[in-house]
Amino acid sequence: MLNPYTWLSPAGTGARLSIFIFHRVLPAVDPLLPDEIDVERFDRVVGFIARRFHVLPLAQAVQRLQQGTLPAAPACITFDDGYTDNLTLATPVLRRHGVSATFFIATGYTGGGRMWNDTVIEAVRQAPAGELDWREFGLGVQPVGDAASRVTAYRAALRGLKYLALEERVARTQAIGARHGLPAVSDLMMSVEQLRALRDAGMDIGGHTVSHPILARVSDAVAAREIGEGREQLTQWLGEAPTLFAYPNGVPGGDYGPRDVALVRKAGFAAAVSTAPGTASSGVDVYQLPRFTPWDTTMMRFGLRCAMNLMQAPAARVPDEVAA
């Protein structure tokens, strides 16, 4: 059977590396999390990728990209943040299909933490039907009832909070969680022992800062500390320094800039990934590798989107000469 991806991405210097990005894998479809994939669909997606692409560990793919020796239709699978379901649900699927992935960990949430966006989502989930009045948090009033209205409500709140100063965002989301009775400790994110189990299962682990700030919105000192301390913490826990990094949120020029690219390099990372769509080809800045995941629910559309991603022009990025 003809594989169009090998034609679109031939081996060698003409190869175009597709890097897929995921966050969570859910045990079942959750109407409040329409952008997250459930384990049944994840199994279909990974099976498709494993059959149609040559899946490589990201570190190896970066090395071969620089050497011009990538196989035809190369691909990597990545996860951001460090959710427990990455180990309990995603890893068994990956191993069943004979592929590995790189998991980028925001270390400040490891072992009982909960990311700010999840606090907002779970608070909306807990809110009684009617009006959700979050004016005291600067977020206005939203109607909540069915799943669709709750998704609309928390997305509006996330937009209102995402680009606040880090301390202010933390303070507001903690107050929101307290208002709706969310426990301070959560099992949503992996523990240190689970990170080690993930590594021992053949998966790679990379840096993703400590507290997942928008790097472009913090000072030089805070950005350097977030990048460097996250790497040091993973090194202490795992006994080896991570070589790969993912920019939080990851939009070039908006969520990170030339300073942050330079800080990642200075911290000792060998490569980094963004969330700009597209593929990585010869001459790409390995500190700004593009990533994407088609959100389509049918495999036909998923496959078409993969082909379209291979055909598009290289993703926009911070200029190499500025970042150097």
VENGINOR-V282788 format. One record per backbone hydrogen bond with DSSP energy under -1.0 kcal/mol. NH is the residue of the N-H (numbers start at 1). CO is the residue of the C=O. E is the energy in kcal/mol with one decimal. If there is no record, write none. Layout:
nh=[NH:NH]
co=[CO:CO]
e=[E:E]
This chain:
nh=[8:9:12:15:17:18:20:22:26:33:36:39:42:43:44:45:46:47:48:49:50:51:52:53:54:56:61:62:63:64:65:66:67:68:69:73:75:76:78:79:80:81:84:86:87:88:89:90:91:94:95:96:97:98:99:102:103:104:105:106:107:107:108:109:110:111:113:119:120:121:122:123:124:125:126:127:130:132:134:137:138:139:142:144:150:151:152:153:154:155:156:157:158:159:160:161:162:164:169:170:171:172:173:174:175:176:177:178:179:180:181:182:186:190:195:196:197:198:199:200:201:202:203:204:206:207:208:215:216:217:218:223:224:225:226:227:228:229:230:231:232:233:234:235:236:237:238:239:245:246:247:250:253:254:255:256:261:262:263:264:265:266:267:268:269:270:271:272:273:274:275:280:284:288:289:291:292:302:303:304:305:306:307:308:309:310:311:312:323:324]
co=[4:5:70:12:280:74:76:78:37:30:33:26:38:39:40:41:42:43:44:45:46:47:48:49:73:75:57:58:59:60:61:62:63:64:64:9:54:18:20:102:22:104:188:83:84:84:85:85:86:90:91:92:93:95:94:77:204:79:206:81:105:209:210:106:107:190:109:115:116:117:118:119:120:121:122:123:144:142:140:134:135:134:132:130:146:147:148:149:150:151:152:153:154:155:156:157:158:161:165:166:167:168:169:170:171:172:173:174:175:176:178:177:112:82:191:192:193:194:195:196:197:199:198:101:103:244:105:213:255:214:215:219:220:221:222:223:224:225:226:227:228:229:230:231:232:233:234:235:271:207:273:248:256:251:251:251:257:258:259:260:261:262:263:265:264:243:243:286:245:289:250:17:281:285:272:276:19:298:299:300:301:302:303:304:305:306:307:308:319:320]
e=[-2.2:-1.6:-3.1:-1.7:-3.3:-2.0:-3.1:-1.9:-2.6:-2.2:-1.6:-2.7:-2.7:-2.1:-1.4:-2.6:-3.0:-2.1:-2.2:-2.7:-2.9:-1.8:-2.4:-2.6:-3.2:-2.8:-2.5:-2.6:-1.9:-2.6:-2.4:-2.1:-1.6:-1.2:-2.4:-2.8:-2.0:-2.2:-2.4:-2.4:-2.0:-1.7:-2.8:-1.6:-1.5:-2.1:-2.0:-2.4:-1.5:-2.5:-2.6:-2.0:-1.6:-1.1:-2.5:-2.2:-2.7:-3.3:-2.5:-1.8:-1.0:-1.5:-2.3:-1.6:-1.4:-2.3:-1.7:-1.9:-1.9:-2.3:-2.8:-2.0:-2.2:-2.0:-1.8:-1.2:-3.2:-3.7:-2.6:-1.3:-2.0:-2.2:-2.1:-3.1:-1.7:-2.5:-2.2:-2.1:-2.7:-2.3:-1.9:-1.9:-2.8:-2.1:-1.7:-1.4:-2.6:-1.9:-2.7:-2.3:-2.4:-2.5:-2.4:-2.4:-1.9:-2.2:-2.5:-2.3:-2.4:-1.5:-1.4:-2.7:-2.3:-2.8:-2.1:-2.2:-1.9:-2.3:-2.3:-2.6:-1.2:-1.7:-1.6:-2.1:-2.7:-2.7:-1.2:-1.1:-2.0:-2.4:-1.6:-2.7:-2.5:-2.2:-2.9:-2.3:-2.7:-2.9:-1.2:-1.5:-2.4:-2.5:-1.9:-2.2:-2.3:-2.3:-2.6:-2.0:-1.3:-2.1:-2.0:-3.0:-2.1:-1.4:-2.9:-1.1:-1.8:-2.3:-2.1:-2.3:-2.0:-2.6:-2.1:-1.3:-1.6:-2.8:-1.3:-2.5:-2.4:-3.1:-2.9:-2.1:-2.0:-2.2:-2.6:-1.9:-2.5:-2.2:-2.7:-2.0:-2.6:-2.1:-1.9:-2.5:-2.4:-1.7:-1.3:-1.1:-2.1:-1.6]
